[in-house]
């Protein structure tokens, strides 16, 4: 497992660096804020095809797929050395779309590999360590990437990211896991991919365990998008600070996420995923509401609590999917769950941008808190009932 976490760390460092620099790179070449903002959309857009892309993770063995995906991106990223003027920015966007598609398949294959290669009792701990490793990189990669870009430009950052993909591929190659070769699709069956994709979506929607768990995650990410869109209004209107102060709040939130990763495993050994998701949503909602208060100490504490609550919800949903998904459909279901989880966040970022211009954040954030706490209460109330129903079914 140490090799898997090594792969997560190095690839997380490179991905965070590239995500940050891509927007700065486009802004520096074109002067356009709109084009710079589109870099994040280019990375995210392939997630809309998550259910379709995730089917690939069920067609082949997952570890070789992870290695191949990482090496492919390592080969593509050096093309960005050619992006030296505004008329070549199109190439950066093309690579970012490929990057996002690779990430969608990679995440599905990772989760499916863990689901089949790790004991179910350890999945919560492994996912927590994975979260800690990824969030830790978000604390150091932006500074390194910004410094490298400021001195040498975007090309060296792309090469650094390519090198991290090579190292991640080597780490995955060193993993010792046993995988059965998936059953091949019937020859000349042109509809197999479509049916397999639909089957993954159906299995997720039909599961009495996963449906409410993923729905809670999606609602949390919807609220998180509105909260994220409001952060600059909180900094400006509530705290009277310059926009750069948002970076301080995000850094504190990142520290909270590291703590969340360390505590998730022990908690999931004691409570079911649905209860942890409810607790995480409740923490996030309460902290988001407290951001309406015009005090630095409150804003910093709220950011730390948000950093704990959000990962609890996401790791709970991820662990639930890994435990419940059939091995032969784990990639499809994981990719579908990822799409359901993260599409609302992107939609809410746009919605939140409109809301913060029309509604005072001192009203918007408390309303968000009430909605989140109400959903968390319903989610928590449903967990014991389902557990009793499951126990009764098992004894009959």
C-alpha positions as CSV (number, residue, x, y, z in Angstrom):
1,X,0.0,0.0,0.0
2,X,3.0,2.3,0.5
3,X,3.6,2.3,-3.3
4,X,0.0,3.2,-4.0
5,X,0.2,6.2,-1.6
6,X,3.5,7.2,-3.1
7,X,1.8,7.3,-6.5
8,X,-1.0,9.4,-5.1
9,X,1.5,11.9,-3.5
10,X,3.7,12.5,-6.5
11,X,0.8,12.6,-9.0
12,X,-1.2,14.9,-6.6
13,X,1.8,17.3,-6.5
14,X,2.1,17.5,-10.3
15,X,-1.7,17.8,-10.8
16,X,-2.1,20.6,-8.3
17,X,0.9,22.4,-9.8
18,X,-0.5,22.1,-13.3
19,X,-4.0,23.1,-12.3
20,X,-2.7,26.3,-10.7
21,X,-0.3,27.3,-13.4
22,X,-2.6,26.6,-16.4
23,X,-4.8,29.6,-15.5
24,X,-1.8,31.9,-14.8
25,X,-0.2,30.7,-18.0
26,X,-3.3,31.6,-20.1
27,X,-3.7,34.9,-18.3
28,X,-0.1,35.9,-18.9
29,X,-0.3,35.1,-22.6
30,X,-3.7,36.5,-23.5
31,X,-4.5,38.9,-20.7
32,X,-8.0,37.4,-20.6
33,X,-9.6,36.6,-17.3
34,X,-12.4,34.7,-19.0
35,X,-9.9,32.4,-20.9
36,X,-7.9,31.9,-17.7
37,X,-11.1,30.8,-15.9
38,X,-11.9,28.4,-18.7
39,X,-8.8,26.3,-17.9
40,X,-10.6,24.9,-14.8
41,X,-13.6,24.1,-16.9
42,X,-11.4,22.3,-19.5
43,X,-10.0,20.1,-16.7
44,X,-13.4,19.4,-15.2
45,X,-15.6,19.0,-18.4
46,X,-14.6,15.4,-19.2
47,X,-16.1,14.4,-15.8
48,X,-19.5,14.8,-17.4
49,X,-18.6,11.7,-19.4
50,X,-17.5,9.8,-16.3
51,X,-20.0,6.9,-16.6
52,X,-18.8,6.3,-20.1
53,X,-15.1,6.7,-19.4
54,X,-15.3,4.6,-16.3
55,X,-16.4,1.6,-18.3
56,X,-12.9,1.3,-19.6
57,X,-11.7,0.6,-16.0
58,X,-13.9,-2.5,-16.1
59,X,-12.7,-3.7,-19.5
60,X,-9.1,-4.3,-18.5
61,X,-6.9,-5.0,-15.5
62,X,-6.7,-1.8,-13.4
63,X,-3.0,-1.7,-12.4
64,X,-1.7,-1.9,-16.0
65,X,-4.3,0.7,-17.0
66,X,-3.1,3.1,-14.3
67,X,0.5,2.7,-15.4
68,X,-0.5,3.2,-19.1
69,X,-2.5,6.3,-18.3
70,X,0.3,7.9,-16.3
71,X,2.9,7.2,-19.0
72,X,0.6,8.6,-21.7
73,X,0.2,11.9,-19.9
74,X,3.9,12.0,-19.3
75,X,4.4,11.8,-23.1
76,X,1.7,14.4,-23.9
77,X,2.7,17.2,-21.4
78,X,6.1,18.1,-23.1
79,X,4.0,19.4,-26.1
80,X,3.2,22.4,-23.9
81,X,6.8,23.6,-24.4
82,X,5.4,24.9,-27.7
83,X,2.9,27.2,-26.0
84,X,4.8,30.4,-26.0
85,X,2.3,32.9,-27.5
86,X,-1.4,33.7,-27.4
87,X,-2.1,32.0,-30.7
88,X,-0.9,28.6,-29.3
89,X,-3.1,28.7,-26.2
90,X,-5.5,26.3,-28.0
91,X,-2.9,23.5,-27.5
92,X,-2.9,24.1,-23.7
93,X,-6.7,23.7,-23.7
94,X,-6.5,20.6,-25.8
95,X,-4.0,19.0,-23.4
96,X,-6.1,20.1,-20.4
97,X,-9.2,18.3,-21.8
98,X,-7.1,15.2,-22.3
99,X,-5.8,15.6,-18.7
100,X,-9.4,15.7,-17.4
101,X,-10.4,12.6,-19.4
102,X,-7.3,10.8,-18.2
103,X,-8.2,11.8,-14.6
104,X,-11.7,10.5,-14.9
105,X,-10.6,7.1,-16.1
106,X,-7.7,7.1,-13.6
107,X,-9.9,7.8,-10.6
108,X,-12.3,5.1,-11.6
109,X,-9.5,2.6,-12.0
110,X,-7.9,3.6,-8.7
111,X,-11.2,3.1,-6.8
112,X,-11.9,-0.2,-8.5
113,X,-8.4,-1.4,-7.8
114,X,-8.8,-0.5,-4.1
115,X,-12.2,-2.2,-4.0
116,X,-10.8,-5.5,-5.2
117,X,-7.3,-5.3,-3.7
118,X,-7.9,-4.1,-0.2
119,X,-9.8,-5.7,2.6
120,X,-13.1,-4.0,3.1
121,X,-12.4,-3.2,6.7
122,X,-9.3,-1.3,5.7
123,X,-10.9,0.7,2.9
124,X,-11.9,3.7,5.1
125,X,-8.3,4.0,6.5
126,X,-6.8,3.7,3.0
127,X,-9.2,6.3,1.6
128,X,-8.4,8.6,4.6
129,X,-4.6,8.2,4.0
130,X,-5.3,9.0,0.3
131,X,-7.1,12.1,1.2
132,X,-4.3,13.2,3.6
133,X,-1.7,12.6,0.9
134,X,-3.6,14.6,-1.7
135,X,-4.5,17.5,0.6
136,X,-0.9,17.7,1.9
137,X,0.3,18.3,-1.7
138,X,-2.2,21.2,-2.0
139,X,-0.3,22.9,0.8
140,X,3.1,22.8,-0.9
141,X,2.5,22.4,-4.7
142,X,1.0,25.9,-5.3
143,X,3.9,27.7,-3.8
144,X,6.4,25.6,-5.8
145,X,4.5,25.9,-9.0
146,X,4.0,29.7,-8.7
147,X,7.7,30.2,-8.0
148,X,8.8,28.0,-10.9
149,X,6.4,29.7,-13.3
150,X,7.4,33.2,-12.2
151,X,11.1,32.4,-12.9
152,X,11.0,30.1,-15.9
153,X,7.5,30.1,-17.3
154,X,5.0,27.3,-17.9
155,X,7.1,24.9,-19.8
156,X,9.2,23.7,-16.9
157,X,6.0,23.2,-14.8
158,X,4.7,21.0,-17.6
159,X,7.9,19.0,-17.5
160,X,7.8,18.7,-13.8
161,X,4.2,17.4,-14.0
162,X,5.4,14.9,-16.7
163,X,8.1,13.7,-14.4
164,X,5.6,13.1,-11.5
165,X,3.5,11.0,-13.9
166,X,6.5,8.8,-14.6
167,X,7.2,8.4,-10.9
168,X,3.5,7.6,-10.3
169,X,3.6,5.0,-13.0
170,X,6.7,3.5,-11.4
171,X,5.0,3.4,-8.0
172,X,1.9,1.7,-9.4
173,X,4.2,-0.8,-11.2
174,X,5.7,-1.7,-7.8
175,X,2.4,-2.5,-6.3
176,X,1.7,-6.2,-5.6
177,X,-1.9,-6.9,-6.2
178,X,-3.6,-9.9,-7.8
179,X,-6.2,-9.1,-10.5
180,X,-8.3,-11.4,-12.5
181,X,-8.5,-10.6,-16.2
182,X,-12.0,-9.2,-17.0
183,X,-14.3,-11.2,-19.3
184,X,-13.9,-9.8,-22.8
185,X,-16.9,-8.2,-24.5
186,X,-18.6,-10.3,-27.2
187,X,-17.0,-9.8,-30.6
188,X,-19.0,-7.5,-33.0
189,X,-21.2,-6.4,-30.1
190,X,-21.3,-2.7,-30.9
191,X,-23.8,-1.9,-28.1
192,X,-21.8,-3.6,-25.3
193,X,-20.1,-0.4,-24.2
194,X,-23.4,1.5,-24.0
195,X,-25.1,-1.3,-22.1
196,X,-22.2,-1.6,-19.7
197,X,-22.3,2.1,-19.0
198,X,-26.1,2.1,-18.5
199,X,-25.7,-0.9,-16.2
200,X,-23.3,1.0,-13.9
201,X,-25.7,3.9,-13.7
202,X,-28.6,1.5,-13.0
203,X,-26.7,-0.3,-10.2
204,X,-25.9,2.9,-8.5
205,X,-29.4,4.3,-8.7
206,X,-31.0,0.9,-7.5
207,X,-28.7,0.5,-4.5
208,X,-30.6,1.4,-1.2
209,X,-27.1,1.9,0.4
210,X,-25.4,3.9,-2.3
211,X,-28.3,6.1,-3.5
212,X,-28.8,8.1,-0.3
213,X,-25.1,8.2,0.4
214,X,-24.1,9.6,-3.0
215,X,-27.1,11.9,-2.9
216,X,-25.9,13.4,0.3
217,X,-22.4,13.8,-1.2
218,X,-23.9,15.6,-4.3
219,X,-26.0,17.9,-2.1
220,X,-23.0,18.7,0.0
221,X,-21.0,19.6,-3.1
222,X,-23.8,21.7,-4.3
223,X,-23.7,23.7,-1.1
224,X,-19.9,23.8,-1.3
225,X,-20.0,25.4,-4.7
226,X,-22.2,28.2,-3.4
227,X,-20.0,28.6,-0.4
228,X,-16.9,28.7,-2.6
229,X,-18.4,31.4,-4.8
230,X,-19.2,33.4,-1.7
231,X,-15.7,33.4,-0.2
232,X,-14.5,36.6,-1.8
233,X,-17.7,38.4,-0.7
234,X,-16.9,37.1,2.9
235,X,-13.4,38.4,2.6
236,X,-14.4,41.8,1.3
237,X,-17.8,42.6,2.8
238,X,-17.6,40.6,6.0
239,X,-13.9,40.9,7.0
240,X,-12.8,44.0,5.1
241,X,-9.7,42.2,3.9
242,X,-8.0,42.3,0.4
243,X,-8.8,39.4,-2.0
244,X,-5.5,37.7,-1.3
245,X,-6.8,36.9,2.2
246,X,-8.9,34.2,0.6
247,X,-5.6,32.3,0.2
248,X,-5.2,32.2,4.0
249,X,-8.7,30.8,4.4
250,X,-8.0,28.1,1.8
251,X,-4.7,27.2,3.5
252,X,-6.5,26.8,6.8
253,X,-9.1,24.7,5.1
254,X,-6.4,22.5,3.6
255,X,-4.9,21.9,7.1
256,X,-8.4,20.8,8.2
257,X,-8.6,18.4,5.3
258,X,-5.3,16.8,6.4
259,X,-6.8,16.2,9.8
260,X,-10.0,14.8,8.2
261,X,-7.9,12.3,6.3
262,X,-6.2,11.1,9.5
263,X,-9.4,10.7,11.4
264,X,-11.6,9.1,8.7
265,X,-10.3,5.6,9.0
266,X,-10.7,5.2,12.8
267,X,-14.2,6.8,12.5
268,X,-15.4,4.4,9.8
269,X,-14.4,1.4,11.9
270,X,-16.9,2.6,14.5
271,X,-19.8,4.2,12.5
272,X,-21.4,3.4,9.1
273,X,-20.6,5.5,6.1
274,X,-24.0,7.2,6.1
275,X,-23.5,8.5,9.6
276,X,-20.1,9.9,8.9
277,X,-21.4,11.6,5.8
278,X,-24.2,13.2,7.8
279,X,-21.7,14.4,10.4
280,X,-19.5,15.8,7.8
281,X,-22.4,17.7,6.1
282,X,-23.5,19.0,9.5
283,X,-20.0,20.3,10.3
284,X,-19.7,21.9,6.9
285,X,-23.1,23.6,7.0
286,X,-22.6,25.0,10.5
287,X,-19.2,26.3,9.6
288,X,-20.4,27.9,6.4
289,X,-23.2,29.7,8.3
290,X,-20.6,31.0,10.8
291,X,-18.8,32.7,8.0
292,X,-21.5,35.3,7.9
293,X,-20.1,36.7,11.2
294,X,-17.6,39.6,10.6
295,X,-14.7,38.2,12.7
296,X,-11.3,36.9,11.5
297,X,-11.1,34.3,14.3
298,X,-14.6,32.9,13.3
299,X,-13.7,32.9,9.6
300,X,-10.5,31.0,10.2
301,X,-12.1,28.5,12.6
302,X,-14.9,28.0,10.1
303,X,-12.4,27.3,7.3
304,X,-10.7,24.6,9.4
305,X,-14.1,22.9,10.2
306,X,-15.1,23.0,6.5
307,X,-11.8,21.4,5.7
308,X,-12.8,18.5,8.1
309,X,-16.4,18.2,7.1
310,X,-16.2,18.1,3.3
311,X,-13.6,15.2,3.2
312,X,-15.7,13.2,5.6
313,X,-18.6,13.3,3.2
314,X,-16.5,12.5,0.1
315,X,-14.5,9.7,1.7
316,X,-17.7,8.1,3.2
317,X,-19.3,8.1,-0.2
318,X,-16.2,6.7,-1.9
319,X,-15.8,4.0,0.7
320,X,-19.4,3.0,0.4
321,X,-19.1,2.7,-3.4
322,X,-16.0,0.5,-3.0
323,X,-17.7,-1.7,-0.5
324,X,-21.0,-2.1,-2.3
325,X,-20.1,-2.2,-6.0
326,X,-19.8,-5.6,-7.7
327,X,-16.1,-6.2,-8.6
328,X,-16.9,-6.5,-12.3
329,X,-18.7,-3.1,-12.3
330,X,-16.6,-1.2,-9.8
331,X,-15.0,1.2,-12.3
332,X,-18.3,2.2,-13.9
333,X,-20.1,2.7,-10.6
334,X,-17.2,4.7,-9.2
335,X,-17.0,6.9,-12.3
336,X,-20.8,7.5,-12.2
337,X,-20.6,8.3,-8.5
338,X,-17.8,10.8,-9.2
339,X,-19.9,12.5,-11.8
340,X,-23.0,12.7,-9.6
341,X,-20.8,14.1,-6.8
342,X,-18.9,16.8,-8.6
343,X,-21.2,18.0,-11.3
344,X,-23.4,19.9,-8.7
345,X,-20.3,21.6,-7.5
346,X,-19.5,23.1,-10.9
347,X,-23.1,24.1,-11.4
348,X,-23.3,25.7,-8.0
349,X,-20.1,27.7,-8.6
350,X,-21.9,29.5,-11.5
351,X,-25.2,29.7,-9.5
352,X,-23.3,31.0,-6.5
353,X,-21.6,33.7,-8.5
354,X,-25.0,35.0,-9.4
355,X,-26.4,34.7,-5.9
356,X,-23.7,36.6,-4.2
357,X,-24.3,39.6,-6.4
358,X,-28.1,39.5,-5.6
359,X,-28.2,38.3,-2.0
360,X,-26.2,39.6,1.0
361,X,-23.8,36.8,2.2
362,X,-25.0,37.5,5.7
363,X,-28.4,36.1,4.6
364,X,-27.2,33.6,2.0
365,X,-24.8,31.7,4.2
366,X,-27.2,31.1,7.1
367,X,-29.8,29.9,4.6
368,X,-27.2,27.5,3.3
369,X,-26.5,26.3,6.8
370,X,-30.1,25.6,7.6
371,X,-30.5,23.6,4.3
372,X,-27.3,21.6,5.1
373,X,-28.2,20.8,8.7
374,X,-31.7,19.7,7.7
375,X,-30.4,17.3,5.0
376,X,-27.8,16.0,7.5
377,X,-30.5,15.3,10.1
378,X,-32.6,13.3,7.5
379,X,-29.5,11.4,6.4
380,X,-28.5,10.5,10.0
381,X,-32.1,9.5,10.8
382,X,-32.2,7.1,7.9
383,X,-29.0,5.2,8.8
384,X,-30.3,3.3,11.9
385,X,-33.5,2.3,10.2
386,X,-31.6,0.8,7.3
387,X,-29.2,-1.0,9.6
388,X,-32.1,-2.6,11.4
389,X,-33.8,-3.6,8.2
390,X,-30.5,-5.1,7.0
391,X,-30.1,-7.0,10.3
392,X,-33.7,-8.3,10.0
393,X,-33.1,-9.5,6.4
394,X,-30.0,-11.3,7.4
395,X,-31.7,-13.2,10.2
396,X,-34.7,-14.4,8.2
